[in-house]
Amino acid sequence: MSGRPDSDVPPDTRTAPDTAGEETEAAEAAEAGTAEDAHEGDDEEFLAERARRARRAAVGTGAVLAAAGTAAALLRAVGTAPALVPVAYACGAAVCALAAALGVRGRTRRALWTAVAGVMVMALGDQFD
């Protein structure tokens, strides 16, 4: 192994200055600046759409899990399960409904972890059966 890099040395660490391309580099930088300004609106639009999708996913997931927890609580309440089981399902459904509410407000990370906590409460309730 010779200790040499596999690729060419980056431009800022070269020892010999390259003066021939300074004018073209300045022109390219100016063009890139205007191109970046044009793409800045696209990036903001992309990020806004991404945030909308995250909100929709958080709301949808929280609502579906809340509905499933409520249905499970009702089914377990009608059956012969101990009283703690439907209560745990109902509490888990309430936590998942809270996750949906957080998703509406744009708190998608908190909504994710709240939905996970709600499912864990429901799973814990299922262990009592």
C-alpha positions in Angstrom: 0.0 0.0 0.0 1.6 3.3 -1.1 -0.5 5.7 1.1 -1.6 7.7 -1.9 -5.3 8.7 -2.3 -7.3 6.8 -4.9 -8.6 10.0 -6.5 -7.3 13.4 -7.4 -6.5 15.9 -4.6 -9.4 18.3 -4.0 -9.0 21.8 -5.5 -8.5 23.6 -2.2 -5.5 21.6 -1.3 -3.6 21.7 -4.6 -0.1 23.3 -4.4 0.0 24.9 -7.9 -2.6 27.6 -8.4 -4.8 27.3 -11.5 -5.3 30.9 -12.8 -6.5 30.0 -16.2 -10.0 29.0 -15.1 -10.7 31.7 -12.5 -12.8 33.8 -14.8 -14.9 30.8 -15.9 -15.3 29.7 -12.3 -16.7 33.0 -11.3 -19.2 33.0 -14.2 -20.2 29.4 -13.3 -20.7 30.4 -9.7 -22.9 33.3 -10.7 -25.0 31.0 -12.9 -25.2 28.4 -10.1 -26.4 31.1 -7.7 -29.3 32.0 -10.0 -30.1 28.4 -10.6 -30.1 27.8 -6.8 -32.6 30.6 -6.4 -34.8 29.1 -9.0 -34.7 25.7 -7.3 -35.2 27.2 -3.9 -39.0 27.5 -4.5 -39.1 23.9 -5.7 -37.3 22.7 -2.5 -39.8 24.6 -0.4 -42.7 23.1 -2.3 -41.2 19.6 -1.9 -40.7 20.1 1.8 -44.3 21.4 2.2 -45.7 18.4 0.4 -43.6 16.1 2.4 -44.9 17.7 5.6 -48.5 17.4 4.4 -48.0 13.7 3.7 -46.5 13.1 7.2 -49.5 14.9 8.7 -51.9 12.8 6.7 -50.1 9.6 7.7 -50.0 10.5 11.4 -53.7 11.4 11.4 -54.7 8.3 9.4 -52.6 5.9 11.5 -53.9 7.4 14.8 -57.5 7.3 13.7 -57.3 3.7 12.4 -55.6 2.5 15.6 -58.1 4.3 17.8 -61.0 2.7 15.9 -59.4 -0.7 16.2 -58.8 -0.2 19.9 -62.3 0.9 20.4 -63.7 -2.0 18.5 -61.5 -4.4 20.5 -62.6 -2.8 23.8 -66.2 -3.3 22.9 -65.7 -6.9 21.7 -63.8 -7.7 24.9 -66.4 -6.0 27.1 -69.1 -8.2 25.7 -67.1 -11.4 26.2 -65.9 -13.1 29.3 -62.6 -11.3 29.5 -61.5 -9.7 32.8 -62.6 -6.1 33.2 -59.0 -4.9 32.9 -58.7 -6.0 29.3 -61.4 -3.8 27.8 -60.2 -0.9 29.9 -56.6 -1.3 28.6 -57.9 -1.4 25.0 -60.0 1.7 25.6 -57.0 3.5 27.2 -54.8 2.5 24.2 -57.5 3.7 21.8 -57.6 7.1 23.7 -53.8 7.4 23.4 -54.0 6.6 19.7 -56.7 9.3 19.3 -54.4 11.7 21.0 -51.7 10.7 18.4 -54.2 11.6 15.6 -54.8 15.0 17.2 -51.1 15.6 17.4 -50.8 14.7 13.7 -53.5 17.3 12.8 -51.4 19.9 14.6 -48.3 18.9 12.7 -46.5 17.2 15.6 -45.7 14.1 13.6 -42.8 12.8 15.6 -44.7 13.0 18.8 -47.7 11.5 17.1 -45.6 8.5 16.0 -44.4 7.8 19.5 -47.8 8.4 21.0 -49.3 5.9 18.6 -46.6 3.4 19.5 -47.4 3.9 23.2 -51.1 3.4 22.5 -50.4 0.1 20.7 -48.2 -1.0 23.6 -51.0 -0.2 26.1 -53.3 -2.3 24.0 -50.8 -5.2 23.8 -50.3 -5.0 27.5 -54.1 -5.3 28.0 -54.2 -8.3 25.8 -51.6 -10.0 28.1 -54.2 -9.9 31.0 -56.6 -12.1 29.0 
